[in-house]
Amino acid sequence: MSEKQNRAVELKQRTGDGHYNCCQAVACVFAEETGLSEDTLRKIGAGFGLGMGCMEGTCGALCGAQMILGLMKYQGKPIRKDAAEIYNKFVSKCGASICKVIKGDNESKKVLCSCDDCVRNAVEILETEIIL
């Protein structure tokens, strides 16, 4: 595991006032690369944790990865191909893109991937296959 992956999981595991949701944990480890402060990225990602707060939406770790993609690669032209690549790689590693499905809060009740692993996978995808 890379230093960024470890740091992202560490941020996700914090409790109390220092807690980071999955989106924030992924985004914040790329503060240096984006030129934004960790505080700014944390604010931007605040509403994307837990499938946008209700488990019904897209996994926060995937949202964080897509936000970093935009910050790193957008130059006035669509980045759909890169966004689709991140999405497809995430689904391949985590089993789905919707928080509720990943967490097993559905008919199957089968957990496909832990939150820590979703965060780790999103950072890995950005590090090794997309950004760096």
N, C-alpha and C positions, 0 to 999 in steps of 0.2 A: 504494500500500500504506500502511496506517495504521502509526502508531508501535507499537501493540500487536502487529500482525502481524510487523513487522520484529524486534521484541524477542523474540517467541516463536521465530522462525526462528533468531535469534542464539543463544538458549538451547539449542535443539536441536542446533546445529552445534558447540557446545563439546565439547572432548575431555577425557579424563582425569577427575580428581576433580570437575571442574566440569560434567560431562555431565548433561544433562537428557533424559529420554526424551520421546516425543511428548506423552504425557498431561501430564507435569510442565510442559513448555514451554507448553502451552495454558493449564493451570490457573494457573500462577504469574503470568502477565501480568494476571490479574484479582484479585490479592491485595488491592489497595486497595478495589475494589468489594465484595468478600466480607467484608472486615474481618478476614481471616485473614492470618497472615504468609506470606511466600513459602516459608519453611522448612517450615511446617505443610503447605501445599499440595504442596510437593515430596515430603514424606513420604507424604501420602495417595495421590499419584499414582505412587509408586515401583513398584508391582506391575502397572501397566497398560500399560507400554511394550511394543513389539514384539508386539502382539496378545496381551497378558497373558503375555508371556515366551516364547511358542512360535510366534508367527505364526498360530496356529489360531483365535485369538479376535478380538474386535472391535478395530479400530484404536485405538491409544492416544489419538490426537488427538480422535477421536469420544468416547471415554470421558471425556477431560478436559472436553470441551464439555458433556457431560451432567452431570458433577459440578458444574460452574459453574452450569448451569441450576438444579439443585436448591438450591444455596447461595443463589442470587439470587431464585428465584421460589417455592420451596416455602413454603406458609403453612398446612399442616395438611390440604390437599386435594390429590387427585391432580393431577399435571402431565403426564399422558400426552399430551395434545394438543400441548403445547410440546415434549415429548421426541420425539414422532413428527415434528414439524416440523423439529427439528434433524437427526434421523436422515435424513429424506427429502432435505433440502437438502444434507447431507453426501454422501449416495450420488449425488445428481445431479451434484455438483461433482467427486467423486473416483472415481466408477464402481462403488464397492462399499463395504461396511462391514467386511469381514473382511480383516485385515492380509495374509494369504497371497495373497488374490485381488488386492488392490491392488498388491502388490509383484511379482506375476507368478510367484510360486513355486507354480505349479499347472500343469495340463495346457496351458493356452494360452501360458504363459511371457511374456505381454504385461504390462508394467508399466502400470498404469492411472493412477497418480499418484505423484509422489515424496513422500517423508516430509516434506520442507520444504513442499510444496504442501498436503499433508494438514493440517499444523499451521496454515499460513496460512489455508486454507479454514475450518477449525474456528473460528479466532479471528474471521474475517470474519463468519461466520454469527452468532456470539454478538454481535458489535459492531453489525452493521447490521440484523439481522432479528429478533433475539430479545431481547437484554438492554438495550442502551443506546439 
